[in-house]
Structure formats: structure tokens, C-alpha cells
Amino acid sequence: MTKRQSLVFCALLSTSIATLPRAVAVAEGGTGAMSQYLVEAKYADQAWSAMAQKPQNRLELLRPVVERLGGKIESFWFSFGEYDAFVVIDLPDNVSAQALQIAGAAGNGFKVLKTTPLLTIAEAMEAMKKAGELRSSAAYGKARQELAPLEAPSK
């Protein structure tokens, strides 16, 4: 097994398919600088009407928009339930993600458009560690004490 194959195998063991490209980039010594976002969309009635009259591959319509922001679509699913579509997108930064959100919301095609930043397992573990360190700090203790609701006086 080559070194690259070993790194890719380790990345596969430690991450989900949605985060694999970034995990492989990090494993190979890169920064994995792209951030991933989950976009949940509920189409407006007029959008469904248009798709029923003229079926469209929404993935192919969205791809150049995301690429214009320097991003890449990892996966796209239609669904039924609360949301009509789920898309996992790699984008360079939060500003690009917010630009996509604003542009999408400004149109008439969606009833709901929700974008959620995604964390790799490693990022979540780092956040948990930082949270533990923060909770044991004097600054956190003081803030918690100051922000705690006043106790009712004893009778």
C-alpha cells in the first residue's frame, strides 16, 4: 500500500463520505481550507409548477453558481418531508456561504432556504476540548456567576 493509499484509508476511517475530500486533503498535508455547508431547501409552489411543466436537473443549474464562488457541490438529493432538497457544498468561507444564501433567498424559488456549517469529526473534537478548557477557566466561572439568575431569598 502506498503512502497516499494509507492516508486515504485513514481518512475514510475517520470521516463521513460528505467530508472525505477535505479529510484527504488534510491527511496529505494540505489545509483542507474549504468549509462544508448543508443547504436545506423547500421549493416555492411556483418552482414546483415550473419543474412539473419542464423538468430540470437542479444540480446542473446550481453547479456553475457554486463554482463562481470558488466552491464545489459534494452531493445533492431531492427528498420529501420538511425539505425538498438537501445539498452538501464546499465553499472557501462563511462570506461565500452567506452570499449564496442571500442570492437564493432573494429569488422567488424557495419557501425556505437554510444553510448550516458542517464540522468534521476532528473539528468537533477540537471544539469539545476547547469547551472543556473554557469551562474550567476563571473567566468562564466569573461570567457564569455574574449571569446566573438571582436566587429567591430564603423564608
C-alpha positions as CSV (number, residue, x, y, z in Angstrom):
1,M,0.0,0.0,0.0
2,T,1.4,3.4,-1.0
3,K,1.6,6.3,1.5
4,R,-1.2,8.1,-0.3
5,Q,-3.4,5.0,-0.2
6,S,-2.7,4.6,3.6
7,L,-3.6,8.3,4.1
8,V,-6.8,7.9,2.2
9,F,-7.7,4.8,4.1
10,C,-7.1,6.5,7.4
11,A,-9.3,9.5,6.2
12,L,-12.0,7.0,5.3
13,L,-12.0,5.5,8.7
14,S,-12.2,8.9,10.5
15,T,-14.8,10.7,8.5
16,S,-18.1,10.5,6.6
17,I,-18.3,10.4,2.8
18,A,-19.5,14.1,2.8
19,T,-16.3,15.3,4.4
20,L,-13.9,12.9,2.7
21,P,-12.3,15.3,0.2
22,R,-11.3,17.7,3.0
23,A,-10.1,14.9,5.2
24,V,-8.0,13.5,2.4
25,A,-6.5,17.0,1.7
26,V,-5.6,17.4,5.4
27,A,-4.2,13.8,5.6
28,E,-2.0,14.6,2.6
29,G,-0.5,17.6,4.4
30,G,-2.9,20.3,3.0
31,T,-5.0,22.7,4.9
32,G,-8.4,21.4,3.7
33,A,-9.2,25.1,3.6
34,M,-12.7,24.6,2.1
35,S,-15.6,24.6,4.6
36,Q,-18.6,22.4,4.1
37,Y,-22.2,23.5,4.4
38,L,-25.5,21.7,4.4
39,V,-28.2,23.5,2.4
40,E,-31.8,22.6,3.1
41,A,-34.3,23.9,0.6
42,K,-38.1,23.9,0.4
43,Y,-39.2,25.0,-3.1
44,A,-42.0,27.5,-3.6
45,D,-45.2,26.4,-5.3
46,Q,-44.3,28.3,-8.5
47,A,-40.9,26.5,-8.6
48,W,-42.6,23.1,-8.4
49,S,-45.1,24.2,-11.1
50,A,-42.2,25.1,-13.4
51,M,-40.4,21.8,-12.7
52,A,-43.6,19.8,-13.4
53,Q,-44.0,21.6,-16.7
54,K,-40.4,21.4,-17.7
55,P,-38.3,19.0,-15.6
56,Q,-34.9,20.4,-14.8
57,N,-31.7,19.0,-13.3
58,R,-31.3,21.4,-10.5
59,L,-27.8,20.1,-9.7
60,E,-26.6,21.3,-13.1
61,L,-28.3,24.7,-12.6
62,L,-26.7,25.1,-9.2
63,R,-23.2,23.9,-10.1
64,P,-21.9,27.0,-12.0
65,V,-23.3,29.3,-9.3
66,V,-21.4,27.4,-6.6
67,E,-18.3,27.3,-8.8
68,R,-18.4,31.0,-9.3
69,L,-18.0,31.4,-5.6
70,G,-14.9,29.1,-5.7
71,G,-16.9,26.1,-4.4
72,K,-18.0,22.6,-5.3
73,I,-21.1,20.6,-4.8
74,E,-20.4,17.4,-2.9
75,S,-23.9,15.9,-3.1
76,F,-27.4,16.8,-4.0
77,W,-30.6,14.9,-3.0
78,F,-34.3,15.6,-3.6
79,S,-36.5,14.4,-0.8
80,F,-40.0,14.6,0.6
81,G,-40.8,15.7,4.0
82,E,-40.0,19.0,5.7
83,Y,-37.5,19.9,2.9
84,D,-37.5,19.2,-0.8
85,A,-33.7,19.1,-1.3
86,F,-30.5,18.7,0.6
87,V,-27.2,19.8,-0.8
88,V,-23.7,19.5,0.7
89,I,-21.4,22.2,-0.6
90,D,-17.7,23.0,-0.2
91,L,-17.1,26.8,-0.1
92,P,-14.0,28.8,0.7
93,D,-15.5,30.7,3.6
94,N,-18.6,31.9,5.5
95,V,-18.9,35.0,3.4
96,S,-19.3,32.9,0.3
97,A,-21.9,30.7,2.0
98,Q,-23.8,33.8,3.1
99,A,-23.7,35.2,-0.4
100,L,-25.2,32.0,-1.8
101,Q,-27.9,32.1,1.0
102,I,-28.8,35.7,0.2
103,A,-28.8,35.3,-3.5
104,G,-31.0,32.2,-3.2
105,A,-33.4,33.8,-0.7
106,A,-33.7,36.9,-2.8
107,G,-35.3,34.9,-5.7
108,N,-38.8,33.6,-5.7
109,G,-37.9,29.9,-5.9
110,F,-37.8,28.9,-2.3
111,K,-40.2,28.9,0.6
112,V,-37.4,28.1,3.0
113,L,-33.6,28.1,2.4
114,K,-31.4,27.1,5.3
115,T,-27.6,26.9,5.4
116,T,-25.8,25.1,8.2
117,P,-22.0,25.0,8.6
118,L,-20.7,21.4,9.0
119,L,-17.8,20.2,11.1
120,T,-15.5,17.3,10.6
121,I,-15.2,14.8,13.5
122,A,-11.7,16.3,14.2
123,E,-13.1,19.8,14.3
124,A,-15.9,18.8,16.6
125,M,-13.4,17.0,18.9
126,E,-11.3,20.2,19.0
127,A,-14.4,22.2,19.9
128,M,-15.2,19.8,22.7
129,K,-11.7,20.1,24.1
130,K,-11.8,23.9,23.9
131,A,-15.2,23.9,25.6
132,G,-13.8,21.8,28.4
133,E,-10.8,24.1,28.9
134,L,-13.1,27.1,28.7
135,R,-15.5,25.8,31.4
136,S,-12.6,25.3,33.8
137,S,-11.3,28.8,33.3
138,A,-11.6,31.6,35.8
139,A,-13.2,33.9,33.2
140,Y,-15.9,31.4,32.5
141,G,-16.6,30.8,36.2
142,K,-16.9,34.6,36.8
143,A,-19.2,35.1,33.8
144,R,-21.4,32.2,34.8
145,Q,-21.6,33.6,38.4
146,E,-22.5,37.1,37.1
147,L,-25.0,35.9,34.6
148,A,-26.7,33.4,36.9
149,P,-30.3,34.4,37.9
150,L,-30.6,35.7,41.4
151,E,-31.7,33.1,43.9
152,A,-35.0,33.7,45.6
153,P,-34.5,34.8,49.2
154,S,-35.0,32.1,51.9
155,K,-38.0,32.4,54.1
